[in-house]
Amino acid sequence: DREIMPYTEDDLRKKLTEALKPVHLEVVDQSDGCGGKFDAVIVSDMFDGIKLVDRQRLVFDTLKEEMADIHALTMKTWTPAQWETKKPA
């Protein structure tokens, strides 16, 4: 049995940044530090022309190893143009 080490916001940020080259990235641990529940906003040119389900699949494939231990990942996957209309003022 391997010891389960909780993943951190930085762990996920690093992996997502390397794979998706986001122009904006937010990762927030919503699990009170146990590393089991995260919210993410990922804005990347790589999402341009890709359906939502395929964007999410890209994220899940990127975090395949981490998802074995993460209970929940809520994500918003936007193109830079979508981000311009959705980002907080």
C-alpha positions as CSV (number, residue, x, y, z in Angstrom):
1,D,0.0,0.0,0.0
2,R,1.3,3.4,-0.9
3,E,0.8,6.3,1.4
4,I,-1.5,8.8,-0.1
5,M,0.1,12.2,-0.1
6,P,-2.4,15.1,-0.6
7,Y,-1.9,17.1,-3.8
8,T,-1.5,20.8,-3.5
9,E,-2.7,23.7,-5.6
10,D,0.9,24.1,-6.8
11,D,1.1,20.5,-7.8
12,L,-1.9,20.9,-10.1
13,R,-0.9,24.3,-11.3
14,K,2.5,23.0,-12.4
15,K,1.1,20.0,-14.3
16,L,-1.6,22.1,-16.0
17,T,0.8,24.8,-16.9
18,E,3.2,22.4,-18.5
19,A,0.5,20.6,-20.6
20,L,-2.0,23.4,-21.5
21,K,0.1,26.6,-21.5
22,P,-2.7,28.6,-20.0
23,V,-2.8,32.4,-20.3
24,H,-4.7,32.4,-17.0
25,L,-4.9,29.7,-14.4
26,E,-6.6,29.5,-11.0
27,V,-6.5,26.4,-8.8
28,V,-8.1,26.5,-5.4
29,D,-8.1,23.7,-2.8
30,Q,-11.7,23.5,-1.5
31,S,-11.0,20.5,0.8
32,D,-9.6,22.2,3.9
33,G,-6.1,21.0,3.0
34,C,-6.7,17.3,2.5
35,G,-6.0,17.7,-1.3
36,G,-9.2,16.0,-2.4
37,K,-11.3,18.7,-3.9
38,F,-10.3,21.5,-6.2
39,D,-11.8,24.3,-8.3
40,A,-10.0,25.3,-11.4
41,V,-10.3,28.1,-14.0
42,I,-8.1,27.3,-17.0
43,V,-7.8,29.7,-19.9
44,S,-5.8,28.4,-22.9
45,D,-5.5,28.9,-26.6
46,M,-5.4,25.1,-26.8
47,F,-9.2,25.1,-26.1
48,D,-10.0,27.1,-29.2
49,G,-12.3,25.2,-31.5
50,I,-12.6,22.3,-29.1
51,K,-15.9,21.1,-27.6
52,L,-16.4,21.5,-23.8
53,V,-16.3,17.7,-23.2
54,D,-13.0,17.5,-25.1
55,R,-11.5,20.4,-23.1
56,Q,-12.4,18.6,-19.9
57,R,-11.0,15.3,-21.2
58,L,-7.7,17.2,-21.9
59,V,-7.6,18.4,-18.3
60,F,-8.5,14.9,-16.9
61,D,-5.9,13.3,-19.1
62,T,-3.3,15.8,-17.9
63,L,-4.2,15.0,-14.2
64,K,-4.7,11.3,-14.7
65,E,-2.3,10.3,-11.9
66,E,-3.6,12.9,-9.5
67,M,-7.3,12.1,-10.2
68,A,-6.8,8.7,-8.6
69,D,-6.6,10.5,-5.2
70,I,-8.7,13.6,-5.9
71,H,-12.4,13.2,-5.1
72,A,-13.7,16.2,-7.0
73,L,-12.4,18.7,-9.6
74,T,-14.7,21.5,-10.7
75,M,-13.4,23.3,-13.8
76,K,-14.1,26.1,-16.1
77,T,-12.2,25.6,-19.4
78,W,-12.3,28.8,-21.5
79,T,-10.5,30.2,-24.5
80,P,-8.9,33.7,-24.1
81,A,-11.9,35.2,-25.9
82,Q,-14.4,33.6,-23.5
83,W,-12.3,34.7,-20.5
84,E,-12.5,38.3,-21.7
85,T,-16.3,38.1,-21.3
86,K,-16.4,36.1,-18.1
87,K,-13.5,37.4,-16.0
88,P,-14.3,39.4,-12.9
89,A,-14.2,43.2,-13.4
